[in-house]
Amino acid sequence: MFKLCKNSFTLILLIFLACSCSNTETSYLVELCVVKERGDQSLYLLSDEGHILYPSSSLDSEKYVAGQRFRVTYIKMEGGASLSKDEAVIDIKYMLPVLIKDAVSAKDFTDKNINDPIWLVSQPWPGGGYLNFEFVFGLTDTAVKHGIYLVQDSLVHKSNMYKIYLTFGHDANKDASSAMGTALASFPLNSITDIQRADSLIIYVLEGTKEQIYKLVVTDEFKSGN
C-alpha cells in the first residue's frame, strides 16, 4: 500500500495481484472506485462505471475516509433483492491504493527531477473524473519516497486544433531501483488547465531510455469530468 505525503508517496512493495486468483468457481471483478459516505456516516464505494458497492464487512472509518481512491477486486454477493441494478453487496478481496494528485503547471514546477524511468502498463484513460495511469517503476528501499507528477507544459493552437502537452514523470529520489513495483495514479481532469478547449492531450513519458508519446483524443468524458 502507499504511504501518502503532500507531494510524493512511499511504496510498501506493491507486487501487484492483478486478480490471477486460483478459485475457478468464483467470478472476480476489478474496478477503480472512490470511497463515499452515506448520511449515517457509513462508507461505500462508487466505481468509475457508476456502480454503488456496499462491502459485506463495513469499511473501518479509522482506516478509510471519503475521497480515497482504490482499485478494488471483489465478488458480488448473492441476494440484495431490494437493490437497484447499479447497486451490489460485495465481498472485497483486495484494495490497491491509488495516488490522487493535481496536474501542475510547468512554470510552477521548478527544482524537481522527473526524469527517472517509469513504464506505463497501458495508455492513460479517463474515468471517475480523473486521468488515470497504471505504471511500473523501479524501487529498492521502501522507506524512500518516490514522486509521481503530471506536468502541464503548454496549450498549442494549430490548424484549428488545441493540443495540451503534458509530461508524466517520476522522481526516484536516488533509490537504486533494482526491483519493480506496480502502482496507479489519478489526476483530476479539472486540474488540467484548458481541458474544456482541448481537442487532444499529448503526454510524454520517459520509459527506460526512450521517450514515448501518448496521444489521447479529448472526448466529452474528459470535458464532463465523469
C-alpha positions as CSV (number, residue, x, y, z in Angstrom):
1,M,0.0,0.0,0.0
2,F,1.0,3.6,-0.3
3,K,2.0,5.9,2.5
4,L,0.9,9.3,1.0
5,C,2.5,12.6,1.8
6,K,2.0,16.1,0.3
7,N,3.8,15.7,-3.0
8,S,5.1,12.1,-3.0
9,F,4.4,8.6,-1.8
10,T,6.2,5.7,-0.3
11,L,5.6,2.3,-1.9
12,I,5.5,-0.5,0.6
13,L,6.3,-3.1,-2.1
14,L,3.3,-3.4,-4.4
15,I,3.7,-6.8,-6.0
16,F,0.6,-6.3,-8.0
17,L,-2.0,-9.1,-7.5
18,A,-3.9,-8.5,-10.8
19,C,-6.5,-11.0,-9.7
20,S,-4.9,-14.1,-11.1
21,C,-6.8,-15.9,-8.4
22,S,-7.0,-19.7,-8.3
23,N,-10.6,-20.0,-7.4
24,T,-12.3,-21.3,-10.6
25,E,-15.8,-21.2,-9.1
26,T,-15.9,-17.5,-8.4
27,S,-16.1,-14.6,-10.7
28,Y,-13.8,-11.8,-9.6
29,L,-14.4,-8.2,-10.7
30,V,-11.9,-5.3,-10.7
31,E,-12.9,-1.6,-10.7
32,L,-11.4,1.7,-9.8
33,C,-13.5,3.2,-7.0
34,V,-13.8,6.2,-4.7
35,V,-14.8,5.9,-1.1
36,K,-18.1,7.7,-0.4
37,E,-20.0,8.4,2.8
38,R,-23.7,7.9,3.4
39,G,-26.0,10.0,5.6
40,D,-25.5,7.6,8.5
41,Q,-21.7,8.1,8.1
42,S,-21.2,4.5,6.9
43,L,-18.9,4.1,3.9
44,Y,-19.4,2.6,0.5
45,L,-17.6,2.5,-2.9
46,L,-18.6,4.3,-6.1
47,S,-16.9,2.8,-9.2
48,D,-15.9,4.8,-12.2
49,E,-18.6,2.8,-14.1
50,G,-21.2,4.2,-11.7
51,H,-21.7,1.1,-9.7
52,I,-22.6,1.6,-6.0
53,L,-20.8,-1.1,-4.0
54,Y,-21.7,-1.9,-0.4
55,P,-18.9,-4.0,1.3
56,S,-20.3,-7.0,3.2
57,S,-17.9,-6.1,6.0
58,S,-18.1,-2.4,6.8
59,L,-15.1,-0.3,5.9
60,D,-13.2,0.8,9.0
61,S,-13.7,4.5,9.4
62,E,-10.4,4.8,11.2
63,K,-8.6,3.4,8.1
64,Y,-10.8,4.7,5.2
65,V,-12.2,8.1,4.6
66,A,-14.4,9.6,1.9
67,G,-12.4,10.7,-1.1
68,Q,-9.8,8.0,-1.1
69,R,-9.4,6.0,-4.3
70,F,-8.7,2.3,-4.8
71,R,-8.6,-0.4,-7.3
72,V,-11.0,-2.9,-5.8
73,T,-11.0,-6.6,-6.5
74,Y,-14.3,-8.1,-5.3
75,I,-17.0,-10.8,-5.6
76,K,-20.7,-9.9,-5.9
77,M,-22.7,-11.5,-3.0
78,E,-26.0,-13.3,-3.5
79,G,-29.2,-11.7,-2.5
80,G,-29.8,-7.9,-2.3
81,A,-33.2,-8.1,-4.0
82,S,-34.0,-4.6,-2.8
83,L,-31.0,-3.1,-4.5
84,S,-31.1,-1.4,-8.0
85,K,-29.3,-2.8,-11.0
86,D,-26.4,-0.4,-10.3
87,E,-26.0,-1.5,-6.6
88,A,-24.4,-4.6,-5.2
89,V,-23.3,-6.0,-1.9
90,I,-19.7,-7.2,-2.3
91,D,-17.0,-9.3,-0.7
92,I,-13.7,-7.4,-1.0
93,K,-10.6,-9.4,-1.8
94,Y,-8.0,-6.6,-2.4
95,M,-8.0,-2.9,-2.3
96,L,-5.0,-1.3,-4.0
97,P,-4.5,2.4,-3.1
98,V,-4.5,4.9,-6.0
99,L,-2.4,8.0,-5.6
100,I,-4.5,11.2,-6.3
101,K,-2.7,14.4,-7.3
102,D,-3.4,17.5,-9.2
103,A,-1.7,18.2,-12.5
104,V,0.8,21.1,-12.1
105,S,1.9,23.8,-14.4
106,A,5.5,23.7,-15.7
107,K,6.1,27.3,-14.7
108,D,5.3,26.4,-11.1
109,F,7.3,23.2,-11.2
110,T,10.9,24.0,-10.6
111,D,13.9,22.3,-9.0
112,K,12.4,18.9,-9.2
113,N,13.6,15.8,-11.1
114,I,11.1,13.9,-13.1
115,N,13.5,12.1,-15.4
116,D,13.7,8.7,-13.7
117,P,12.4,5.8,-15.7
118,I,8.8,4.7,-15.5
119,W,6.8,2.3,-17.7
120,L,3.1,2.6,-18.5
121,V,1.2,-0.7,-18.4
122,S,-1.4,0.8,-20.8
123,Q,-2.4,4.0,-22.4
124,P,-3.7,6.6,-19.9
125,W,-7.5,6.7,-19.7
126,P,-10.3,9.0,-18.3
127,G,-12.6,7.7,-15.7
128,G,-14.3,8.9,-12.5
129,G,-13.4,12.5,-13.3
130,Y,-9.7,11.6,-13.4
131,L,-6.9,11.0,-15.9
132,N,-5.6,7.6,-14.8
133,F,-2.2,5.9,-15.2
134,E,-1.1,2.4,-14.4
135,F,2.6,2.1,-14.3
136,V,5.7,0.1,-13.3
137,F,8.8,1.6,-11.8
138,G,12.0,0.6,-10.0
139,L,12.3,0.6,-6.3
140,T,14.6,-0.9,-3.7
141,D,14.3,0.9,-0.4
142,T,10.6,1.1,0.7
143,A,11.5,3.9,3.0
144,V,12.4,6.2,0.1
145,K,9.6,8.5,-1.1
146,H,9.1,8.4,-4.8
147,G,7.5,11.3,-6.6
148,I,4.9,10.9,-9.4
149,Y,3.9,14.0,-11.3
150,L,1.8,15.2,-14.3
151,V,3.3,18.4,-15.5
152,Q,1.4,20.6,-17.9
153,D,3.7,22.2,-20.4
154,S,1.5,24.2,-22.8
155,L,-1.6,24.6,-24.9
156,V,-0.9,24.9,-28.6
157,H,-3.4,26.1,-31.2
158,K,-2.6,24.8,-34.6
159,S,-4.7,24.1,-37.7
160,N,-7.9,24.9,-35.7
161,M,-6.9,22.3,-33.1
162,Y,-6.0,22.8,-29.5
163,K,-3.4,20.4,-28.1
164,I,-2.4,20.2,-24.4
165,Y,1.2,19.0,-23.9
166,L,1.9,17.2,-20.6
167,T,4.8,15.1,-19.1
168,F,4.1,12.2,-16.8
169,G,7.3,11.9,-14.7
170,H,8.9,10.0,-11.9
171,D,11.4,11.1,-9.2
172,A,13.1,8.1,-7.7
173,N,14.8,10.2,-5.0
174,K,18.0,8.3,-5.7
175,D,16.5,4.9,-5.0
176,A,18.7,2.3,-6.5
177,S,15.7,0.7,-8.3
178,S,16.7,-2.9,-8.5
179,A,13.2,-4.3,-8.0
180,M,10.0,-3.4,-9.8
181,G,6.6,-2.3,-8.4
182,T,3.3,-1.6,-10.0
183,A,1.0,1.3,-9.0
184,L,-1.8,3.6,-10.1
185,A,-2.2,7.4,-10.1
186,S,-5.2,9.5,-10.9
187,F,-5.1,13.2,-11.7
188,P,-8.4,15.2,-11.6
189,L,-9.4,16.2,-15.1
190,N,-10.4,19.7,-13.8
191,S,-6.8,20.2,-12.6
192,I,-5.6,20.3,-16.3
193,T,-5.9,23.9,-17.4
194,D,-8.0,24.5,-20.6
195,I,-9.2,20.9,-20.8
196,Q,-12.5,22.3,-22.0
197,R,-10.9,23.9,-25.0
198,A,-8.6,21.0,-25.9
199,D,-9.0,18.6,-28.8
200,S,-6.2,16.3,-27.7
201,L,-3.7,15.5,-25.0
202,I,-0.1,14.8,-25.9
203,I,1.6,13.0,-23.0
204,Y,5.4,12.4,-22.8
205,V,6.8,9.6,-20.7
206,L,10.4,8.6,-20.3
207,E,10.2,4.8,-20.4
208,G,13.7,3.5,-19.7
209,T,16.0,5.5,-22.0
210,K,13.4,6.2,-24.7
211,E,10.7,8.9,-24.6
212,Q,7.3,7.6,-25.5
213,I,4.4,9.8,-26.7
214,Y,0.8,9.0,-25.9
215,K,-1.9,10.9,-27.8
216,L,-5.5,11.0,-26.4
217,V,-8.5,12.5,-28.2
218,V,-10.4,14.7,-25.7
219,T,-13.9,13.4,-25.7
220,D,-17.0,14.6,-23.8
221,E,-15.9,12.2,-21.0
222,F,-12.8,14.4,-20.4
223,K,-14.8,17.6,-20.5
224,S,-17.7,16.5,-18.3
225,G,-15.2,15.3,-15.7
226,N,-17.1,12.0,-15.2
